[in-house]
Amino acid sequence: MDTTNDFSVVGNAVADLLKTHDVQRFATELAPTADDFRAVLPANSLNDPDAITSGANRTVKSTAQALLEKADSMHLNFANSNLFVRVIPPEFTGRIIFSGNPNDANEGAPYVRKLEVLLAPDAGAAASTNNAFKITVTGLIKFPSGWKLNGGLQWADFPAGVGSEKERHELAILQKAGDNEGITEQDDPALLQLANAVVHFIRDRDASVYQQDALANGNDVYALAQKVMGQQAPPKEAFFQNWNPQQQDWVNAAGTVLNLMTNSGIDFKDAQIQVTGASVKQLRAPPTITGLNGLSGEQFQIQFSVQSDAKSKTGTSLAGDYTLSADQIMRLGNNWRITANLQWDKMPDGVLDDKDEAQLELQSYLATHNTLPPGTTAPEIEFTRLDNGQKMKLSDLRGKVVVLDFWATWCGPCQEPMARLQTLREQNPYWGDKVAIVPLSIDDTIDVLRHHVDARGWTNTFNVWAGEGGFMSSPAQTFHIKGVPTTYIIDAQGKIVTAGHPAALDIDGEVNTLLTQSKQ
């Protein structure tokens, strides 16, 4: 375990930033350089030290500037303060693996996800977490040159009597976002406002209510992108070329919610509805986000109770508890807005018939796991072979165990799993033609994919392309792909055995088990 003194340069740099407002000096001292990354990256690394450095420097500067702007807005002036600094030792010091073997103790570099720095005008106050200014520093890497900041910094707390109730409320939410925790409507009443808007929509079946009061507006999202990304933001036309079809899909999904109600005879027009809970399972904050604007929440759920004398087509009372969900929402200004498909998660027993109930269970599983459930027959998809440019179907591989890996050349976390797929046949020569290892790229063009694969010699797998559309391509949509990499292991009969992030799967073990079972 590293001691507090190892981080003294970090704490002193933060104090100096508050006193001098010199963002450039802060970045020069704490942002990693290209030479820092070259010193820890393996020789065969696919990471570009200059590109990583540029991104880290931009994040350090933007979060430092936001920290100062918040202090200025609260009329906090540290210019003439003699700040005492105390760094709270991290609970855990791990290692960040850039590439190579994660089991190698010499790989990567020491890493601290979060560090807390306390600052106060006297040593006594600095020793107390209740009477000091607290700043959270995230993403510290220990290079040969010392600890450097690969993430950002954020206000975490103020001394008693400093800051309004609203500002403290905001900090509490940001702390949860920094720890990727969830929140409920008790933490943020804005969640309840969104929940009520959705309930209004399903009661009155008014699509305009949903689009205006519940769904994210493209102009608001683009304005946020410009603020966060600056010159790196995409042109407005390019942004809306992607946004408009995506938003239409969300509108269509909301229509599917209503269609299920119509088909099942569910009518809440005269019902009494009470929202009983609104929550997100996990908050996320991009490094450059320093306020609530731009936060995202994953697995948003709305629980509500219904009192009604009406019945569904099955003859069951509509009274009971219901749950709606969306994979993601975003904080835009003072409001949360939905940025995913709205769907039913739960209805009272008997309200739906068996067919619709099965579909509801599938939707609930997808909302929780972002993959199709084990035991499901793998849906049919078509893709393009990289070796000859010919179309083929997934069912053409029936009779083989299939390792189907959705990935992309632009996806950093996909590169190492893809490289490891190349080694599976060498490590398991007895697999022969009984196993198909199929990386399925969702890149924009097949030429980009071919160049990337050829340059790395990744030819020990059966490489295919999903076709145009990226996440909106037919294979990605059919398999409900929300992020890459995502790997499915499918048995010889075409049934899904398991799915998830490849790093969390024992691919060798799962395939070997299936091959052993096939011999019995």
C-alpha positions as CSV (number, residue, x, y, z in Angstrom):
1,M,0.0,0.0,0.0
2,D,1.3,3.4,-1.0
3,T,1.5,6.0,1.8
4,T,0.0,9.4,1.9
5,N,3.3,11.1,1.3
6,D,3.5,9.5,-2.2
7,F,0.6,11.7,-3.1
8,S,1.8,15.0,-1.6
9,V,2.7,16.4,-5.0
10,V,-0.9,15.9,-6.0
11,G,-2.3,17.6,-3.0
12,N,0.1,20.5,-3.2
13,A,-0.6,21.0,-6.9
14,V,-4.4,21.2,-6.2
15,A,-3.8,23.8,-3.5
16,D,-1.6,25.8,-5.8
17,L,-4.2,25.7,-8.5
18,L,-6.8,27.2,-6.2
19,K,-4.4,30.0,-5.2
20,T,-3.0,30.9,-8.6
21,H,-5.8,30.0,-11.0
22,D,-2.9,28.8,-13.3
23,V,-4.5,25.9,-15.2
24,Q,-1.6,25.5,-17.5
25,R,0.9,25.1,-14.7
26,F,-1.3,22.6,-13.0
27,A,-1.6,20.5,-16.2
28,T,2.2,20.8,-16.8
29,E,2.8,19.4,-13.3
30,L,0.2,16.6,-13.2
31,A,-0.9,15.7,-16.7
32,P,1.1,12.7,-18.1
33,T,3.4,13.2,-21.1
34,A,3.9,11.0,-24.1
35,D,7.2,9.9,-22.6
36,D,5.3,8.8,-19.4
37,F,3.1,6.5,-21.4
38,R,6.0,5.2,-23.5
39,A,7.7,4.2,-20.3
40,V,4.8,1.9,-19.3
41,L,3.3,0.7,-22.6
42,P,4.4,-2.7,-23.9
43,A,6.5,-2.6,-27.1
44,N,3.7,-4.2,-29.0
45,S,1.0,-1.9,-27.6
46,L,-1.7,-0.7,-30.0
47,N,-2.2,2.5,-28.0
48,D,-0.8,5.8,-29.4
49,P,1.1,7.6,-26.6
50,D,0.5,11.0,-28.3
51,A,-3.2,10.4,-28.6
52,I,-3.6,9.3,-25.0
53,T,-1.6,12.2,-23.8
54,S,-3.7,14.7,-25.8
55,G,-6.9,13.3,-24.3
56,A,-5.5,13.3,-20.7
57,N,-4.3,16.8,-21.0
58,R,-7.6,18.0,-22.3
59,T,-9.5,16.4,-19.4
60,V,-7.1,17.7,-16.8
61,K,-7.4,21.3,-18.1
62,S,-11.2,21.3,-18.5
63,T,-11.9,19.8,-15.0
64,A,-9.4,22.2,-13.4
65,Q,-11.0,25.2,-15.1
66,A,-14.5,24.0,-14.0
67,L,-13.2,23.6,-10.5
68,L,-12.1,27.2,-10.5
69,E,-15.3,28.5,-12.1
70,K,-17.3,26.8,-9.4
71,A,-15.2,28.5,-6.7
72,D,-15.6,31.9,-8.4
73,S,-19.4,31.4,-8.6
74,M,-19.4,30.9,-4.9
75,H,-17.1,33.9,-4.3
76,L,-14.4,31.7,-2.8
77,N,-11.0,33.4,-3.0
78,F,-7.9,31.4,-2.1
79,A,-5.3,33.7,-3.5
80,N,-4.0,34.9,-0.2
81,S,-4.8,31.8,1.8
82,N,-2.2,29.7,3.5
83,L,-3.9,26.4,2.8
84,F,-3.0,23.3,4.8
85,V,-3.2,20.1,2.7
86,R,-4.1,16.6,3.8
87,V,-4.4,13.7,1.4
88,I,-6.6,10.8,2.5
89,P,-4.9,7.5,1.5
90,P,-6.8,5.5,-1.1
91,E,-8.5,2.3,0.1
92,F,-7.1,0.4,-2.7
93,T,-4.1,0.8,-5.1
94,G,-4.4,-1.5,-8.2
95,R,-2.8,-1.6,-11.5
96,I,-3.9,-0.3,-14.9
97,I,-3.3,-2.8,-17.7
98,F,-2.8,-1.2,-21.1
99,S,-2.4,-4.5,-23.0
100,G,-0.7,-7.8,-22.6
101,N,-1.3,-10.3,-19.9
102,P,-3.3,-9.0,-16.9
103,N,-2.0,-11.9,-14.8
104,D,1.6,-10.6,-15.2
105,A,2.5,-8.7,-12.0
106,N,5.0,-6.6,-14.0
107,E,2.4,-5.5,-16.6
108,G,0.9,-2.0,-16.5
109,A,1.4,0.6,-13.8
110,P,0.1,1.3,-10.3
111,Y,-3.3,3.0,-10.4
112,V,-5.6,4.8,-8.0
113,R,-9.2,5.3,-9.1
114,K,-10.0,8.0,-6.6
115,L,-8.1,10.2,-4.1
116,E,-9.5,12.8,-1.7
117,V,-7.6,16.0,-1.0
118,L,-8.6,18.1,2.1
119,L,-7.7,21.8,2.2
120,A,-8.2,24.2,5.1
121,P,-6.7,27.5,6.4
122,D,-5.3,25.7,9.5
123,A,-3.9,22.3,10.3
124,G,-6.8,21.5,12.7
125,A,-9.5,22.0,10.1
126,A,-7.5,20.1,7.5
127,A,-7.4,17.1,9.8
128,S,-11.2,17.0,9.9
129,T,-13.3,15.8,6.9
130,N,-16.2,18.0,8.2
131,N,-14.4,21.4,8.3
132,A,-12.3,21.3,5.2
133,F,-12.8,21.8,1.5
134,K,-12.7,18.4,-0.1
135,I,-11.7,17.7,-3.7
136,T,-11.8,14.4,-5.4
137,V,-9.1,13.5,-7.8
138,T,-9.7,10.5,-10.1
139,G,-7.6,8.3,-12.4
140,L,-4.1,8.6,-11.0
141,I,-1.3,6.5,-12.6
142,K,2.2,6.1,-11.1
143,F,4.7,6.5,-13.9
144,P,8.5,6.4,-13.4
145,S,8.3,10.2,-13.2
146,G,5.7,10.0,-10.3
147,W,2.0,10.1,-9.9
148,K,0.2,11.8,-12.8
149,L,-3.5,12.6,-13.4
150,N,-5.1,10.7,-16.2
151,G,-8.7,11.7,-15.1
152,G,-10.0,14.8,-13.6
153,L,-10.9,16.6,-10.3
154,Q,-14.2,17.7,-8.8
155,W,-15.4,19.5,-5.7
156,A,-16.6,16.9,-3.2
157,D,-17.6,18.9,-0.1
158,F,-17.4,22.3,1.6
159,P,-16.8,23.3,5.3
160,A,-19.9,23.8,7.4
161,G,-21.6,27.1,6.5
162,V,-20.1,27.3,3.0
163,G,-22.3,26.6,0.0
164,S,-26.1,26.6,-0.3
165,E,-28.4,23.6,0.2
166,K,-28.7,23.3,-3.5
167,E,-24.9,23.2,-4.0
168,R,-24.5,20.5,-1.3
169,H,-27.3,18.5,-2.8
170,E,-25.5,18.6,-6.2
171,L,-22.2,17.5,-4.6
172,A,-23.9,14.5,-3.0
173,I,-25.2,13.4,-6.4
174,L,-21.8,13.9,-8.0
175,Q,-20.2,11.9,-5.3
176,K,-22.5,9.0,-6.1
177,A,-21.7,9.4,-9.8
178,G,-18.0,9.3,-9.0
179,D,-18.5,6.0,-7.3
180,N,-20.9,4.7,-10.0
181,E,-23.6,4.3,-7.4
182,G,-27.3,4.6,-8.0
183,I,-29.8,7.1,-6.8
184,T,-33.6,7.3,-6.2
185,E,-36.1,10.1,-6.3
186,Q,-35.2,10.9,-2.7
187,D,-31.7,11.8,-3.8
188,D,-32.9,13.7,-6.8
189,P,-36.6,14.8,-7.1
190,A,-36.0,15.4,-10.8
191,L,-36.2,11.7,-11.3
192,L,-39.8,11.8,-9.9
193,Q,-40.6,14.6,-12.4
194,L,-39.5,12.3,-15.2
195,A,-41.4,9.4,-13.8
196,N,-44.6,11.4,-13.6
197,A,-44.2,12.6,-17.2
198,V,-44.0,8.9,-18.4
199,V,-47.0,7.9,-16.3
200,H,-48.9,10.9,-17.8
201,F,-48.0,9.5,-21.2
202,I,-49.2,6.0,-20.7
203,R,-52.4,7.2,-19.0
204,D,-53.4,9.7,-21.8
205,R,-51.5,7.9,-24.7
206,D,-50.3,11.3,-25.9
207,A,-47.0,10.9,-27.9
208,S,-46.4,14.6,-27.8
209,V,-46.3,14.5,-24.0
210,Y,-43.6,11.8,-24.2
211,Q,-41.5,13.6,-26.7
212,Q,-41.8,17.0,-25.0
213,D,-41.5,16.0,-21.3
214,A,-39.7,12.7,-21.2
215,L,-37.5,12.1,-24.2
216,A,-34.2,13.9,-24.7
217,N,-34.1,16.8,-27.2
218,G,-31.4,16.6,-29.8
219,N,-30.7,20.3,-29.7
220,D,-30.1,20.1,-25.9
221,V,-27.8,17.1,-26.3
222,Y,-25.8,18.8,-29.1
223,A,-25.4,21.9,-27.0
224,L,-24.0,19.8,-24.2
225,A,-21.6,18.0,-26.6
226,Q,-20.3,21.3,-27.8
227,K,-19.7,22.4,-24.2
228,V,-18.0,19.2,-23.1
229,M,-16.0,18.4,-26.3
230,G,-15.3,21.9,-27.6
231,Q,-13.6,21.7,-31.0
232,Q,-13.8,17.9,-30.8
233,A,-17.6,18.0,-31.1
234,P,-18.9,16.6,-34.4
235,P,-20.4,19.0,-36.9
236,K,-24.1,19.7,-36.3
237,E,-25.3,18.0,-39.5
238,A,-23.3,14.8,-38.8
239,F,-24.6,14.7,-35.2
240,F,-28.2,14.9,-36.3
241,Q,-27.7,12.3,-39.1
242,N,-27.1,9.9,-36.2
243,W,-29.4,11.4,-33.7
244,N,-32.6,11.6,-35.7
245,P,-33.0,7.9,-36.6
246,Q,-32.0,7.0,-33.0
247,Q,-34.6,9.3,-31.6
248,Q,-37.2,7.8,-33.9
249,D,-36.4,4.3,-32.6
250,W,-37.1,5.6,-29.1
251,V,-40.4,7.1,-30.2
252,N,-41.3,3.8,-31.8
253,A,-40.4,1.9,-28.7
254,A,-42.8,4.1,-26.7
255,G,-45.4,3.2,-29.2
256,T,-44.7,-0.5,-28.6
257,V,-45.4,0.2,-24.9
258,L,-48.8,1.5,-25.8
259,N,-49.5,-1.3,-28.3
260,L,-49.0,-3.9,-25.6
261,M,-51.5,-2.1,-23.5
262,T,-54.0,-1.9,-26.4
263,N,-53.6,-5.6,-27.4
264,S,-54.0,-6.7,-23.7
265,G,-57.0,-4.4,-23.0
266,I,-55.1,-2.3,-20.5
267,D,-56.6,1.2,-20.1
268,F,-55.6,3.5,-17.3
269,K,-57.7,6.5,-18.3
270,D,-60.0,6.2,-15.3
271,A,-57.5,4.6,-12.9
272,Q,-55.8,6.2,-9.9
273,I,-52.0,6.0,-10.5
274,Q,-49.3,6.7,-7.9
275,V,-45.6,6.7,-8.6
276,T,-44.0,4.7,-5.8
277,G,-40.4,4.9,-6.9
278,A,-38.0,6.3,-9.5
279,S,-34.4,5.2,-9.6
280,V,-31.3,4.5,-11.6
281,K,-29.0,1.6,-10.8
282,Q,-25.8,3.4,-11.7
283,L,-24.7,7.0,-12.3
284,R,-21.9,7.8,-14.7
285,A,-20.1,11.1,-15.2
286,P,-17.7,11.7,-18.1
287,P,-14.3,13.1,-16.9
288,T,-15.1,16.5,-18.2
289,I,-18.6,16.7,-16.5
290,T,-18.3,18.7,-13.3
291,G,-22.0,19.5,-12.7
292,L,-25.2,17.6,-12.9
293,N,-25.7,18.6,-16.5
294,G,-24.5,15.7,-18.7
295,L,-24.7,13.0,-16.1
296,S,-26.1,9.7,-17.3
297,G,-28.1,7.1,-15.4
298,E,-28.2,3.4,-16.3
299,Q,-31.2,1.2,-15.8
300,F,-33.8,3.8,-15.0
301,Q,-36.9,2.3,-13.4
302,I,-40.3,3.7,-12.6
303,Q,-42.5,1.8,-10.1
304,F,-46.1,2.8,-9.8
305,S,-49.3,1.4,-8.3
306,V,-52.7,1.4,-10.0
307,Q,-56.2,1.4,-8.4
308,S,-58.8,0.5,-10.9
309,D,-62.1,-1.5,-11.3
310,A,-61.2,-2.2,-15.0
311,K,-59.9,-5.6,-16.2
312,S,-57.6,-6.7,-19.0
313,K,-58.6,-9.1,-21.8
314,T,-57.6,-12.0,-19.6
315,G,-60.3,-11.0,-17.1
316,T,-57.8,-10.0,-14.5
317,S,-58.1,-6.7,-12.5
318,L,-55.7,-4.0,-13.6
319,A,-55.1,-3.0,-9.9
320,G,-51.6,-3.7,-8.7
321,D,-47.9,-2.8,-9.1
322,Y,-46.2,-2.0,-12.4
323,T,-42.7,-1.2,-13.5
324,L,-41.4,0.6,-16.6
325,S,-37.8,1.0,-17.5
326,A,-35.3,2.5,-19.9
327,D,-31.6,1.5,-20.3
328,Q,-30.4,5.1,-20.0
329,I,-31.4,8.6,-19.1
330,M,-29.4,11.8,-19.2
331,R,-29.4,14.9,-17.0
332,L,-30.0,18.0,-19.3
333,G,-30.1,21.2,-17.2
334,N,-32.5,20.7,-14.4
335,N,-34.3,17.7,-15.9
336,W,-33.7,14.0,-16.6
337,R,-34.5,12.9,-20.1
338,I,-34.7,9.4,-21.6
339,T,-32.1,8.4,-24.1
340,A,-33.1,4.8,-24.8
341,N,-36.1,2.6,-25.4
342,L,-38.9,2.7,-22.9
343,Q,-40.3,-0.8,-22.1
344,W,-42.4,-2.7,-19.6
345,D,-40.6,-4.6,-16.9
346,K,-43.4,-5.8,-14.7
347,M,-47.1,-6.1,-14.5
348,P,-49.4,-7.8,-12.0
349,D,-49.8,-11.6,-12.4
350,G,-52.5,-12.6,-14.9
351,V,-52.9,-9.2,-16.6
352,L,-51.1,-10.5,-19.7
353,D,-51.7,-13.7,-21.6
354,D,-48.9,-16.3,-21.7
355,K,-47.4,-15.0,-25.0
356,D,-47.2,-11.4,-23.9
357,E,-45.9,-12.5,-20.5
358,A,-43.0,-14.4,-22.1
359,Q,-42.2,-11.3,-24.1
360,L,-42.3,-9.1,-21.0
361,E,-39.8,-11.5,-19.2
362,L,-37.5,-11.3,-22.2
363,Q,-37.5,-7.5,-22.1
364,S,-36.9,-7.5,-18.4
365,Y,-33.8,-9.7,-18.8
366,L,-32.5,-7.5,-21.6
367,A,-32.9,-4.4,-19.5
368,T,-30.8,-6.0,-16.7
369,H,-28.2,-7.9,-18.7
370,N,-28.0,-6.2,-22.1
371,T,-27.8,-9.7,-23.7
372,L,-30.3,-12.3,-24.8
373,P,-30.8,-14.9,-22.0
374,P,-29.2,-18.4,-21.9
375,G,-31.3,-21.1,-23.5
376,T,-32.7,-18.7,-26.1
377,T,-32.3,-19.8,-29.7
378,A,-29.8,-17.5,-31.4
379,P,-31.7,-15.3,-33.8
380,E,-30.9,-15.4,-37.5
381,I,-28.6,-12.7,-38.8
382,E,-26.7,-12.1,-42.0
383,F,-23.2,-10.8,-42.3
384,T,-20.3,-10.4,-44.8
385,R,-17.2,-12.6,-44.8
386,L,-14.0,-10.6,-44.8
387,D,-12.0,-13.2,-46.7
388,N,-14.2,-13.3,-49.9
389,G,-16.8,-10.5,-49.4
390,Q,-19.7,-13.0,-49.6
391,K,-22.8,-12.9,-47.5
392,M,-23.6,-15.7,-45.1
393,K,-26.0,-16.4,-42.3
394,L,-25.3,-17.4,-38.7
395,S,-27.4,-20.6,-39.2
396,D,-24.8,-21.7,-41.8
397,L,-22.6,-22.5,-38.8
398,R,-25.2,-24.7,-37.2
399,G,-23.5,-27.9,-35.9
400,K,-20.5,-26.0,-34.6
401,V,-19.9,-24.3,-31.3
402,V,-19.8,-20.6,-32.1
403,V,-17.9,-17.8,-30.3
404,L,-19.6,-14.7,-31.7
405,D,-17.8,-11.5,-30.6
406,F,-19.3,-8.1,-31.4
407,W,-16.5,-5.6,-31.7
408,A,-15.2,-2.5,-33.6
409,T,-11.8,-1.2,-34.7
410,W,-12.5,2.1,-33.0
411,C,-13.3,0.5,-29.6
412,G,-10.2,0.6,-27.4
413,P,-11.5,-2.1,-24.9
414,C,-12.2,-4.4,-27.9
415,Q,-8.6,-4.7,-29.0
416,E,-7.2,-7.0,-26.3
417,P,-10.1,-9.4,-26.4
418,M,-9.8,-9.5,-30.2
419,A,-6.1,-10.2,-29.9
420,R,-6.8,-13.1,-27.4
421,L,-9.3,-14.7,-29.8
422,Q,-6.4,-15.1,-32.2
423,T,-4.7,-17.4,-29.7
424,L,-7.6,-19.8,-28.9
425,R,-7.0,-22.3,-31.7
426,E,-3.3,-22.5,-30.9
427,Q,-4.1,-23.2,-27.3
428,N,-6.9,-25.6,-28.1
429,P,-5.8,-27.5,-31.3
430,Y,-8.3,-30.3,-30.8
431,W,-11.2,-27.9,-31.4
432,G,-10.6,-28.3,-35.2
433,D,-13.7,-27.6,-37.3
434,K,-16.0,-28.2,-34.4
435,V,-15.6,-24.6,-33.2
436,A,-16.1,-21.3,-35.1
437,I,-14.5,-18.2,-33.7
438,V,-16.4,-15.3,-35.3
439,P,-15.5,-11.7,-34.5
440,L,-18.4,-9.6,-35.9
441,S,-17.3,-6.0,-36.6
442,I,-19.9,-3.2,-36.4
443,D,-17.5,-0.7,-38.2
444,D,-18.9,1.7,-40.7
445,T,-17.1,0.1,-43.7
446,I,-15.6,-3.2,-44.5
447,D,-12.4,-1.5,-45.8
448,V,-11.7,0.0,-42.4
449,L,-12.1,-3.4,-40.8
450,R,-9.9,-5.2,-43.4
451,H,-7.1,-2.7,-43.1
452,H,-7.2,-3.0,-39.2
453,V,-7.2,-6.8,-39.2
454,D,-4.5,-7.1,-41.9
455,A,-2.2,-4.7,-40.2
456,R,-2.3,-6.8,-37.0
457,G,-2.3,-10.2,-38.6
458,W,-5.6,-11.1,-36.9
459,T,-6.3,-13.9,-39.3
460,N,-6.7,-16.8,-36.9
461,T,-10.5,-16.1,-36.6
462,F,-13.4,-16.1,-39.0
463,N,-13.7,-12.4,-39.4
464,V,-17.0,-10.9,-40.6
465,W,-18.7,-7.5,-41.0
466,A,-22.2,-6.6,-39.8
467,G,-22.9,-4.2,-42.6
468,E,-23.6,-0.5,-42.5
469,G,-25.2,1.1,-39.5
470,G,-22.9,0.4,-36.5
471,F,-25.1,-0.2,-33.5
472,M,-28.1,0.2,-35.7
473,S,-27.0,-2.5,-38.1
474,S,-29.3,-5.5,-38.3
475,P,-27.0,-8.0,-36.5
476,A,-26.4,-5.5,-33.6
477,Q,-30.1,-4.7,-33.3
478,T,-31.1,-8.3,-33.5
479,F,-28.8,-9.3,-30.7
480,H,-29.7,-6.2,-28.7
481,I,-26.0,-4.9,-28.6
482,K,-25.7,-1.9,-26.4
483,G,-22.0,-1.8,-26.1
484,V,-18.9,-3.5,-27.4
485,P,-17.1,-5.9,-26.9
486,T,-20.0,-8.3,-26.2
487,T,-19.5,-12.0,-26.7
488,Y,-22.0,-14.8,-27.2
489,I,-21.2,-18.5,-26.9
490,I,-23.7,-20.6,-28.9
491,D,-23.9,-24.4,-28.9
492,A,-24.0,-26.7,-31.9
493,Q,-27.8,-26.7,-31.8
494,G,-27.9,-22.9,-32.0
495,K,-28.8,-22.2,-28.4
496,I,-27.2,-19.3,-26.5
497,V,-25.1,-20.8,-23.6
498,T,-23.8,-17.6,-22.1
499,A,-23.1,-14.0,-23.1
500,G,-21.4,-10.8,-21.8
501,H,-18.1,-9.0,-21.8
502,P,-15.4,-11.3,-23.0
503,A,-13.2,-10.5,-20.0
504,A,-15.9,-11.9,-17.7
505,L,-16.3,-15.1,-19.7
506,D,-14.3,-18.3,-19.5
507,I,-14.4,-18.9,-23.2
508,D,-12.0,-21.9,-23.3
509,G,-13.9,-23.5,-20.4
510,E,-17.4,-23.0,-21.8
511,V,-16.4,-24.3,-25.3
512,N,-14.6,-27.3,-23.8
513,T,-17.6,-28.2,-21.7
514,L,-19.9,-28.1,-24.7
515,L,-17.5,-30.3,-26.7
516,T,-17.3,-32.8,-23.9
517,Q,-21.1,-32.9,-23.6
518,S,-21.4,-33.5,-27.3
519,K,-19.4,-36.7,-26.9
520,Q,-21.6,-38.1,-24.2
